[in-house]
Amino acid sequence: MRDSFTLGRIAGIKVGVNWSWLVVLALIVWTLYSGIFPDTNPGLSDETYAAMAVVAALLFFVSLLLHEYGHALVARREGMEIDGITLWLFGGVARFRGSFPSAGAEFRIAVAGPLVSLVIGVVLVLFAWVSGLPDAVDGVATYLGWVNLALLVFNLLPALPLDGGRILRSALWAGRGSFAWATRVAATIGRSFGYLFIAGGLALLIFQGEFSGAWLAFMGWFLLQAATGEDRHLQARRALGGLRVRDVMVREPVTARPDDTLGEFMDSVVWKQRYTTYPVLEDGRAVGLLPFRSVAAVPRREWDERTVRECMLTRESVPVQRAETELIDAAGELAESEVRRALVLEDGDRLAGLLSITDVARAFELRGPKRPEKSAAAPDLSGRGSPT
């Protein structure tokens, strides 16, 4: 799940937002304003309902963020590296690097989020119940309390990749000692829930005209895809196990200079060695990546006026990897990047090589399971997360 923009870092963990979150935020605000709060707290003004809806929606996503921080902070304590937290269509996801150290570690990481939701829900419901609050405040607190408890119940369904599915997998893993077997079983249960949600949602939509059925079916589709992705990620990790970025990266790739004009770049580099992407070096430092498509998009008459620097992707906007990074972890970032390339750096900003998603796919083909069907699905390299 790729960030559309970054909110910042909290406790050293990057927090980002995907564009789909804005759609859900708008839907929640409208639903609260037009239906829920007028029903639960009648007699208030439209302005009050609007304010309640905006505040409740924003605080709901704060509670989702706290849920994901529960996962992330425990994962960090277990020695795992955290890529960040992203808010998106179905709530939030905390992204981890590497494998879970043990079944116990996965259990502790998985259960941390639901515990946070439980505490938030119980505290807010009790707060709204025992105190003589103004109607607007009481309405927001009650809504947030019960929605967090509902989130808790949903997340505890034993369907991978939900928290309940991860808890189930950790138990199966501990009992049999096989992470692969536990993943296959939990993923199968997750797909079963996905099919059940799709069937139930379509039935509600078709036979009762309930629009909520469409949302339930969409949720089932998400569970189906995510559970299948867990299986594919397992295949990819087993195939690429032991490989590091340095094992497959292109060493000493052809590079470009940022202050050359596009005409100079074409004459001195492209006509001799044409590739899809070129690292850009300035005084020996990697400063960006130049996709050839960016050059091709510039009218030829402007090649003597435009420079490489104007067309390149800056280093901050492209994936950066280290040679010692496990290949499967680097592959996850490549899969989520539009450029599908990563600069491999060492000693700060010195270029060590260039890694592409094609390099990863080739390594998987050489070491991965053999499939007789030509149309077999590609492995999921997008990495592991803990979705809300």
C-alpha positions in Angstrom: 0.0 0.0 0.0 1.7 3.2 -1.3 1.5 6.6 0.5 0.1 9.4 -1.6 1.5 11.9 0.9 3.3 11.8 4.2 2.0 13.3 7.4 5.3 13.1 9.3 7.0 10.8 11.9 5.6 10.0 15.3 7.9 8.0 17.7 10.3 7.6 14.8 7.7 5.8 12.6 6.6 7.4 9.3 2.9 8.0 8.9 1.4 8.3 5.4 -2.0 8.6 3.8 -3.2 6.9 0.6 -5.6 8.9 -1.5 -8.4 6.3 -0.9 -8.5 7.4 2.7 -9.9 10.8 1.6 -12.8 9.0 -0.1 -13.7 7.1 3.1 -13.3 10.2 5.2 -15.8 12.0 3.1 -18.2 9.1 3.2 -18.0 8.8 7.0 -18.5 12.5 7.5 -21.6 12.5 5.2 -23.1 9.4 6.8 -22.6 10.8 10.3 -24.0 14.2 9.3 -27.0 13.0 7.3 -28.1 10.0 9.3 -26.4 8.7 12.4 -26.1 11.8 14.6 -29.6 13.2 13.7 -31.0 9.8 14.8 -28.9 9.4 18.0 -29.0 13.0 19.0 -32.1 14.6 17.7 -32.9 18.3 18.0 -29.5 19.8 17.3 -28.7 22.3 14.5 -27.3 21.3 11.1 -24.1 23.2 12.0 -23.7 21.1 15.2 -24.2 17.9 13.3 -21.6 18.9 10.7 -19.1 19.8 13.4 -19.8 16.5 15.2 -19.4 14.5 12.0 -16.0 16.1 11.1 -14.6 15.7 14.6 -15.8 12.1 15.0 -14.4 11.1 11.6 -11.0 12.6 12.3 -10.9 11.0 15.8 -11.9 7.7 14.3 -8.9 7.7 12.1 -6.8 8.8 15.1 -8.0 5.7 16.9 -7.1 3.6 13.8 -3.6 5.2 13.9 -3.3 4.2 17.6 -4.3 0.7 16.7 -1.5 0.5 14.1 0.9 2.0 16.5 0.1 -0.8 18.9 1.3 -3.3 16.2 4.3 -1.2 15.2 5.7 -0.4 18.7 5.5 -4.1 19.8 7.0 -5.2 16.5 9.9 -2.8 17.0 10.4 -4.2 20.5 10.5 -7.6 19.0 13.4 -6.5 16.8 11.6 -6.0 13.6 12.1 -3.0 11.3 9.1 -0.8 10.6 8.6 0.7 7.1 5.8 2.9 8.3 2.0 3.2 8.8 -0.4 4.1 6.0 -4.0 5.1 6.4 -6.1 3.9 3.4 -9.5 2.7 2.2 -10.0 0.0 4.8 -8.4 1.8 7.8 -4.7 1.4 8.3 -1.8 -0.9 7.8 1.5 -1.1 9.6 4.3 -2.4 7.3 7.1 -4.6 8.7 10.4 -5.7 7.1 11.7 -9.2 7.5 10.2 -12.4 9.0 8.5 -12.7 12.4 11.2 -13.9 14.8 8.9 -16.5 16.4 5.3 -17.6 16.8 5.2 -15.8 20.1 6.5 -12.6 18.6 3.8 -12.7 15.9 1.1 -13.3 18.5 2.3 -10.4 20.6 2.4 -8.1 17.6 -1.0 -9.2 16.3 -2.8 -8.9 19.6 -1.4 -5.4 20.4 -3.7 -3.6 18.0 -7.0 -5.1 19.2 -5.9 -4.4 22.8 -5.5 -0.7 21.9 -9.0 -0.7 20.2 -10.5 -2.5 23.3 -9.1 0.1 25.7 -10.2 3.1 23.5 -13.7 1.6 23.1 -14.3 0.8 26.7 -12.9 4.1 28.0 -15.1 6.1 25.6 -18.3 4.1 26.2 -17.9 4.5 30.0 -17.0 8.1 29.6 -20.2 8.8 27.7 -22.3 6.8 30.1 -21.1 8.1 33.4 -20.6 11.8 32.8 -23.2 14.5 32.2 -21.8 15.7 28.9 -23.4 18.1 26.4 -25.4 16.2 23.7 -22.8 16.8 21.0 -19.9 15.6 23.0 -21.8 12.6 24.3 -22.8 11.7 20.7 -19.2 11.8 19.4 -17.9 9.8 22.4 -20.6 7.2 22.2 -20.0 6.7 18.5 -16.3 6.4 18.8 -16.5 4.0 21.7 -18.9 1.6 19.9 -17.2 1.9 16.5 -13.8 0.9 18.1 -15.5 -2.1 19.8 -17.0 -3.1 16.4 -13.5 -2.7 14.9 -12.2 -5.0 17.6 -14.7 -7.7 16.8 -14.1 -7.5 13.1 -10.4 -7.6 13.4 -10.5 -10.7 15.6 -12.1 -12.8 12.9 -9.7 -15.7 12.2 -9.1 -14.6 8.6 -5.6 -13.8 7.5 -4.5 -11.0 7.1 -6.8 -9.7 9.8 -5.4 -9.6 13.3 -7.4 -12.7 14.3 -5.9 -14.5 11.3 -2.4 -13.6 12.5 -3.3 -14.8 16.0 -4.6 -18.0 14.5 -1.4 -18.5 12.4 0.8 -17.9 15.4 -1.0 -20.6 17.3 -0.8 -23.0 14.4 2.8 -22.2 14.0 3.6 -22.8 17.6 1.7 -26.0 17.7 3.2 -27.6 14.6 6.4 -25.7 14.2 5.9 -24.8 10.5 5.3 -21.2 9.5 4.6 -22.3 5.9 1.9 -24.7 6.9 0.3 -22.3 9.3 0.2 -19.6 6.6 -1.5 -21.9 4.1 -4.2 -22.9 6.6 -4.8 -19.3 7.8 -4.9 -18.0 4.3 -7.4 -20.7 3.2 -9.6 -19.7 6.1 -9.2 -16.0 5.1 -10.3 -16.8 1.5 -13.3 -18.7 2.9 -14.4 -15.6 4.8 -13.8 -13.5 1.7 -16.1 -15.7 -0.4 -18.7 -15.7 2.4 -18.6 -11.8 2.6 -18.9 -11.5 -1.1 -21.9 -13.9 -1.3 -23.6 -12.2 1.7 -23.0 -8.7 0.4 -24.4 -9.5 -3.1 -27.4 -11.2 -1.5 -28.1 -8.1 0.6 -27.7 -5.8 -2.4 -29.7 -7.8 -4.9 -32.6 -9.2 -2.8 -33.0 -6.4 -0.2 -31.6 -3.4 -2.0 -29.2 -2.7 0.9 -26.3 -0.6 -0.3 -24.3 -1.8 2.7 -24.2 -5.1 0.8 -21.9 -3.6 -1.8 -19.5 -2.5 1.0 -19.6 -6.0 2.5 -18.9 -7.6 -0.9 -16.0 -5.2 -1.4 -14.6 -6.1 2.0 -14.9 -9.8 1.0 -13.0 -9.1 -2.2 -10.2 -7.4 -0.1 -10.0 -10.4 2.2 -9.8 -12.8 -0.8 -7.0 -10.8 -2.5 -5.1 -10.2 0.7 -5.2 -13.9 1.9 -4.0 -15.0 -1.6 -1.3 -12.4 -1.4 -0.1 -13.9 1.9 0.4 -17.3 0.1 2.2 -15.7 -2.7 4.4 -13.7 -0.4 5.4 -16.9 1.4 6.3 -18.5 -2.0 8.5 -15.5 -2.8 10.2 -15.4 0.5 11.0 -19.1 0.4 12.3 -18.7 -3.2 14.4 -15.6 -2.5 15.5 -16.7 1.0 19.2 -16.1 1.5 19.6 -13.6 -1.4 20.5 -10.0 -0.8 20.4 -7.0 -3.0 24.1 -7.3 -3.9 23.5 -10.7 -5.3 21.3 -9.6 -8.2 21.9 -5.8 -8.6 23.5 -4.4 -11.7 27.0 -3.2 -10.7 28.6 -0.2 -12.4 25.4 0.8 -14.3 25.6 3.4 -17.1 25.1 6.8 -15.5 24.1 10.3 -16.5 25.3 13.8 -15.4 22.7 16.2 -14.0 24.0 19.3 -15.8 24.3 17.8 -19.3 21.6 18.9 -21.7 19.3 16.2 -23.0 21.0 16.5 -26.4 24.4 15.9 -24.8 23.0 12.9 -22.8 21.5 11.4 -26.0 24.8 11.8 -28.0 27.2 10.7 -25.3 25.2 8.0 -23.6 21.9 6.8 -25.2 23.1 6.3 -28.7 25.9 4.0 -27.4 24.2 2.3 -24.5 20.4 2.4 -24.4 18.6 1.4 -21.2 15.3 2.2 -19.6 16.8 4.0 -16.6 20.0 5.7 -15.7 21.3 6.7 -12.3 22.4 10.3 -12.1 25.7 11.1 -10.5 27.1 14.5 -9.4 30.7 14.6 -8.0 30.5 10.9 -7.4 27.2 11.2 -5.4 23.9 9.6 -6.5 21.4 12.5 -6.9 18.6 10.9 -8.8 17.3 8.5 -11.4 16.5 9.3 -15.1 13.9 7.1 -16.8 14.4 7.3 -20.6 10.6 7.8 -20.9 11.1 11.2 -19.2 13.6 12.2 -22.0 11.3 10.8 -24.7 8.4 13.0 -23.4 10.4 16.2 -24.1 10.1 17.5 -27.7 13.3 17.0 -29.6 13.6 20.7 -30.3 14.0 21.3 -26.6 16.8 18.8 -26.0 19.5 21.5 -26.2 17.7 23.6 -23.7 16.5 21.1 -21.1 19.0 19.4 -18.7 19.1 16.0 -17.1 18.5 17.6 -13.7 15.1 19.0 -15.0 13.9 15.6 -16.1 15.3 13.2 -13.5 13.5 11.8 -10.4 15.3 13.1 -7.3 16.9 10.7 -4.9 14.2 11.5 -2.3 11.5 10.3 -4.7 12.9 6.9 -5.7 13.5 3.8 -3.7 17.0 3.6 -2.1 18.4 0.2 -0.9 21.6 -1.1 0.7 23.6 -4.0 -0.7 23.1 -6.0 2.5 19.3 -5.7 2.5 17.4 -9.0 2.1 16.2 -9.2 -1.5 12.6 -10.0 -0.6 12.3 -6.8 1.5 13.8 -4.7 -1.2 11.3 -6.3 -3.7 8.4 -5.1 -1.6 9.4 -1.5 -2.0 10.1 -2.0 -5.7 6.7 -3.5 -6.3 5.0 -0.4 -4.7 7.2 2.1 -6.6 6.1 3.5 -10.0 9.6 3.5 -11.3 10.2 -0.2 -10.3 13.9 0.7 -9.8 16.1 1.4 -6.8 19.4 3.1 -6.3 21.7 0.9 -4.3 24.0 3.1 -2.1 26.9 2.5 0.2 29.0 4.8 2.4 26.3 7.4 2.5 25.4 8.4 -1.1 28.0 6.5 -3.2 26.4 4.4 -5.9 27.0 0.7 -5.6 24.5 -0.5 -8.2 21.0 -0.4 -9.7 18.2 -2.9 -8.7 15.1 -3.4 -10.9 12.0 -5.5 -10.4 13.1 -7.5 -13.4 16.2 -8.6 -11.6 14.0 -9.8 -8.7 11.6 -11.6 -11.1 14.5 -13.3 -12.8 15.9 -14.5 -9.5 12.4 -15.9 -8.6 12.1 -17.7 -11.9 15.5 -19.4 -11.3 14.8 -20.4 -7.7 11.1 -20.4 -7.3 8.6 -23.2 -7.6 8.0 -24.6 -11.1 4.5 -24.1 -12.4 3.2 -26.0 -15.4 0.5 -23.4 -16.1 1.8 -20.4 -18.1 -0.9 -18.2 -16.7 0.0 -18.9 -13.1 -0.1 -15.8 -10.9 3.1 -13.9 -10.2 4.3 -13.9 -6.6 3.2 -11.1 -4.4 6.3 -9.0 -3.6 4.5 -6.1 -1.9 5.6 -6.9 1.6 3.8 -7.7 4.9 1.5 -5.5 6.8 -1.1 -5.7 9.5 -4.3 -4.2 8.1 -7.1 -2.8 10.2 
